[in-house]
Amino acid sequence: MSAGHSERTQHELEVLRALARREAEIEAGVGHDLADVLTEADEPDDEECR
C-alpha cells in the first residue's frame, strides 16, 4: 500500500468516525451551533499544517 493511499484511508476513517459521533449526538439530542460547526470544518488538519 502506498503512503498516499494509506493517508487517504486514514482520512476516510477519521471522517467516518466523526460522522458516527455526530449521529450519536443527534440521537442523544445534543446540538451544536452552526457557526461552531462551520468554524471547525474550516480548521486545517494537523497533516495539512506539515
TIMIDREN-717570 format. One line per field, with one value per residue: residue number from 1; residue in three letters; x, y, z of N, C-alpha, C, CB in turn. Coordinates in pm, whole numbers, plus 50000, padded with zeros to 5 digits. Each point is the difference from the previous one (the first is absolute). Glycine has a CB too. Example, Ala and Ser with C-alpha at 12.3 -4.5 7.8 and 13.67 -1.06 7.14 Angstrom:
seq	(1; 2)
type	(Ala; Ser)
n_c1	(51319; 50154)
n_c2	(49431; 50222)
n_c3	(50780; 49803)
ca_c1	(49911; 50082)
ca_c2	(50119; 50119)
ca_c3	(50000; 50006)
c_c1	(50090; 49923)
c_c2	(50120; 50109)
c_c3	(50000; 50073)
cb_c1	(49811; 50118)
cb_c2	(49883; 49937)
cb_c3	(50125; 49785)
END
This chain:
seq	(1; 2; 3; 4; 5; 6; 7; 8; 9; 10; 11; 12; 13; 14; 15; 16; 17; 18; 19; 20; 21; 22; 23; 24; 25; 26; 27; 28; 29; 30; 31; 32; 33; 34; 35; 36; 37; 38; 39; 40; 41; 42; 43; 44; 45; 46; 47; 48; 49; 50)
type	(Met; Ser; Ala; Gly; His; Ser; Glu; Arg; Thr; Gln; His; Glu; Leu; Glu; Val; Leu; Arg; Ala; Leu; Ala; Arg; Arg; Glu; Ala; Glu; Ile; Glu; Ala; Gly; Val; Gly; His; Asp; Leu; Ala; Asp; Val; Leu; Thr; Glu; Ala; Asp; Glu; Pro; Asp; Asp; Glu; Glu; Cys; Arg)
n_c1	(50086; 50160; 50085; 49734; 49857; 50063; 49861; 49728; 49974; 50027; 49767; 49795; 50041; 49934; 49723; 49906; 50055; 49823; 49750; 50004; 49994; 49749; 49831; 50041; 49901; 49726; 49931; 50045; 49775; 50329; 49877; 50280; 49893; 49923; 50253; 50115; 49972; 50166; 50246; 50043; 50009; 50253; 50197; 50221; 49911; 50218; 50016; 49978; 50270; 50199)
n_c2	(49882; 50219; 50112; 50041; 49757; 50098; 50281; 49876; 49813; 50240; 50163; 49763; 49972; 50306; 49975; 49760; 50150; 50247; 49818; 49867; 50280; 50093; 49741; 50041; 50304; 49922; 49795; 50225; 50223; 50077; 50282; 50048; 50308; 49903; 50137; 49720; 49871; 50223; 49989; 49695; 50041; 50205; 49792; 49950; 49702; 50068; 49967; 50319; 50052; 49809)
n_c3	(50000; 49790; 50277; 49831; 50129; 50295; 49958; 49895; 50252; 50204; 49863; 50023; 50315; 50046; 49850; 50178; 50273; 49910; 49934; 50285; 50150; 49843; 50066; 50311; 49986; 49865; 50225; 50230; 49858; 49900; 49849; 49894; 50019; 49684; 50130; 50096; 49715; 49857; 50204; 49947; 49685; 50023; 50181; 49755; 50081; 50215; 49686; 49949; 50189; 49801)
ca_c1	(49914; 50081; 49981; 49884; 49878; 49986; 49953; 49860; 49922; 49994; 49909; 49864; 49962; 49973; 49872; 49894; 49988; 49936; 49858; 49938; 49985; 49893; 49872; 49969; 49963; 49867; 49905; 49995; 49944; 50107; 50009; 50115; 49974; 50046; 50123; 50109; 50023; 50066; 50135; 50078; 50020; 50098; 50131; 50084; 50041; 50141; 50077; 50004; 50091; 50137)
ca_c2	(50118; 50120; 50098; 50083; 49919; 49984; 50127; 50017; 49905; 50053; 50115; 49948; 49944; 50113; 50058; 49906; 50007; 50127; 49987; 49912; 50078; 50099; 49929; 49965; 50124; 50037; 49908; 50032; 50133; 50098; 50085; 50088; 50123; 49988; 50077; 49920; 49887; 50050; 50041; 49877; 49942; 50081; 49989; 49899; 49882; 50000; 49957; 50109; 50102; 49952)
ca_c3	(50000; 49991; 50108; 49966; 50020; 50144; 50055; 49960; 50080; 50136; 49997; 49985; 50129; 50090; 49959; 50041; 50147; 50033; 49965; 50100; 50124; 49980; 49997; 50138; 50068; 49953; 50064; 50142; 50015; 50022; 49882; 49985; 49927; 49861; 49983; 50056; 49910; 49880; 50038; 50015; 49868; 49928; 50062; 49932; 50074; 50035; 49884; 49903; 50051; 49984)
c_c1	(50090; 49969; 49878; 49869; 49972; 49946; 49853; 49910; 49985; 49904; 49854; 49950; 49967; 49865; 49885; 49980; 49929; 49850; 49926; 49980; 49885; 49863; 49956; 49957; 49859; 49895; 49984; 49942; 50102; 50014; 50125; 49957; 50059; 50131; 50121; 50036; 50076; 50143; 50089; 50030; 50106; 50141; 50081; 50029; 50147; 50087; 50013; 50101; 50147; 50058)
c_c2	(50123; 50094; 50087; 49928; 49983; 50127; 50024; 49907; 50049; 50118; 49954; 49939; 50110; 50063; 49910; 50001; 50128; 49994; 49913; 50074; 50099; 49935; 49962; 50123; 50044; 49913; 50031; 50139; 50108; 50083; 50086; 50121; 49987; 50074; 49923; 49884; 50045; 50045; 49878; 49937; 50074; 49991; 49892; 49882; 50015; 49964; 50111; 50107; 49960; 50036)
c_c3	(50000; 50117; 49974; 50023; 50149; 50065; 49966; 50083; 50143; 50007; 49990; 50131; 50101; 49968; 50045; 50152; 50042; 49969; 50101; 50132; 49988; 49997; 50141; 50078; 49960; 50067; 50148; 50025; 50029; 49873; 50001; 49918; 49859; 49978; 50053; 49909; 49876; 50029; 50013; 49864; 49920; 50059; 49930; 50093; 50036; 49880; 49897; 50043; 49981; 49868)
cb_c1	(49813; 50008; 50248; 50140; 50043; 50189; 50233; 50072; 50081; 50237; 50181; 50045; 50145; 50246; 50109; 50054; 50210; 50216; 50059; 50106; 50245; 50160; 50054; 50164; 50242; 50095; 50063; 50197; 49797; 50122; 49754; 50164; 49999; 49762; 49868; 49927; 49791; 49777; 49908; 49894; 49762; 49815; 49907; 50103; 49827; 49939; 49922; 49760; 49826; 49949)
cb_c2	(49877; 49978; 50001; 50116; 49879; 49835; 50092; 50064; 49812; 49925; 50139; 49956; 49801; 50041; 50111; 49858; 49865; 50122; 50026; 49800; 49976; 50142; 49912; 49810; 50066; 50075; 49824; 49851; 49891; 49848; 50003; 49805; 50136; 49980; 50213; 50064; 49889; 50070; 50201; 49963; 49925; 50153; 50078; 50181; 49855; 49939; 49766; 49956; 50066; 49815)
cb_c3	(50123; 49749; 50043; 49833; 49783; 49998; 49982; 49766; 49855; 50039; 49892; 49757; 49953; 50022; 49802; 49801; 50025; 49952; 49758; 49891; 50044; 49872; 49770; 49990; 50009; 49779; 49834; 50035; 50078; 50165; 49990; 50015; 50215; 49927; 50018; 50230; 50085; 49912; 50119; 50226; 50002; 49941; 50220; 49859; 49883; 50233; 50039; 49940; 50167; 50148)
END
